[in-house]
Amino acid sequence: MTPANVHDSQMLPRLLYPENEHDYVWFDSAYSGERFEKLFNLCGFESLIYEKWARNKPLSKASKEFGRAISAIRACVEHVFGHMTMTMGGKTTRMIGLARTEAWLGLKNLTYNFLRYLQRAASLAEVSSY
């Protein structure tokens, strides 16, 4: 968790743990470039950066398939934030202090996970009743 006045790219080195179980990182095209590639190589990671389509510059078949896989993963993640925004009062907090904010977000995430569990359990019960 970071203050709102800090850009994502400034916190990137703190997210790259050398003891991570995977040797690759997933980012969008905002993190492409020589500066980021050097950082990824220095930390021992291979970058899997999502390429955007541009007019008169078609993507290769491999890039299209990679983009589909990334989009499917991203949609799952975005659904969590969409659910929090639409039904749980949003993602914004007015807490004072990092410890309170972390506790508040932790409880919100736990609540989301409970709701998701109940939803999945209900759908599995419905399927097994057929």
N, C-alpha and C positions, 0 to 999 in steps of 0.2 A: 504494500500500500504506500502510495506516495502523495505528496501535496499536489494540489491542482496546478500549481505554477511550474511544475517540473515536466518537461517533455519526455515522452516514452523513450526516445532514443538515448537520453542521458542516463537512464536506469538500465539499459541493456547489459552492460558489463556485469552488473550484480545478478542478472538472471542466468548467466552462462556458468553453470557449475561444472567443473571438470569431472566430478564423480557421477555425473548424470548417466543413467543407464543406456541412453542412445547417443550415437555419434553425429546426429544431424539436428538442425533447427528449422522450424517452419516459420516463414515470415512472408508478408506481402511485399510488393515492389517498393514500398517506402524505405525498406531496409536494404535495397540493392545498392551496389556501388563498391568501389575499391576499399574505402575506409572500413565498411562493415565486413567485407570479405577478409581483410587482414585480421580483424578482431576475431572472426569465427575461426580462421586458421590458427591463430595464436592460442586459442582456447581448445583446439583440437576438434572442431565441429565442421561438418559439411553442411552448407546452406542449401535448403530446398525452398527457393523463393518463387512465389507465384508470379507468373508473367502475365501482364495485361495485353489484351488485344488492341491494336492500333489500326487505323485506316491505312490501307495500302501496305500493310505489314502483317500478313497472315501468320498464325501460329502453326508450328509443326504438329503432327498427329500426337506425338508424345507429350507436347506441351498442353494440348487440348485435354488429353486423358488425365494428366496430372492436375490440371485446373478443375476438372470435374470431381476428382477425389478430394481436393482441397475444399471445394465449395460444399461438398456433402458434410465434411467435418465442421466447417465454419457455420453451416446452417444449424447443426445441433447445438453448437455453443451459443449462437445468437438467439436461439429459442429460449434459453435460460434467461438471458437478459431481457428479452421481450416479455416473458412471463412476469419477471420481477417488476418491470415498468408498468405493465397493464393491470396486474392484479394485486401486487404487494406494495404499492405506494412508491414505486420508483427506486432508483439507485442512489439518489442524492441523500446526503445526510447532513444534519445540522449539529452534530455532536461536537463537543469540545474535548480535545485530547485524542491521541492516537489509540490508546488502549480501549476507550469507550467505542470508538469507531470500528475497531477490529472486532470487538465483542458483538456489536450491533450487526455487522456484516456476517459474522459467523453464525449468529442466530437466524438471520435471514436466509443464509445458504442452507442451514439445517432444516428450516421450515420448508424451503423449496424441495429438498430431498425427501422429506416426509410426504409432501403432497405428490411428488412424482412416484414414490413407492406405492401410495394408495391408488393412484391412477393405474399403474402397471398391474398391481394385484387385482384390481377390479376387472381390467381387460382380460387377464389370464383366467380369472374365475368365470367370466362370461364365455370364453372360448371353450373351457373344459366342460361347461354345462351342456354343450351341443352333443 
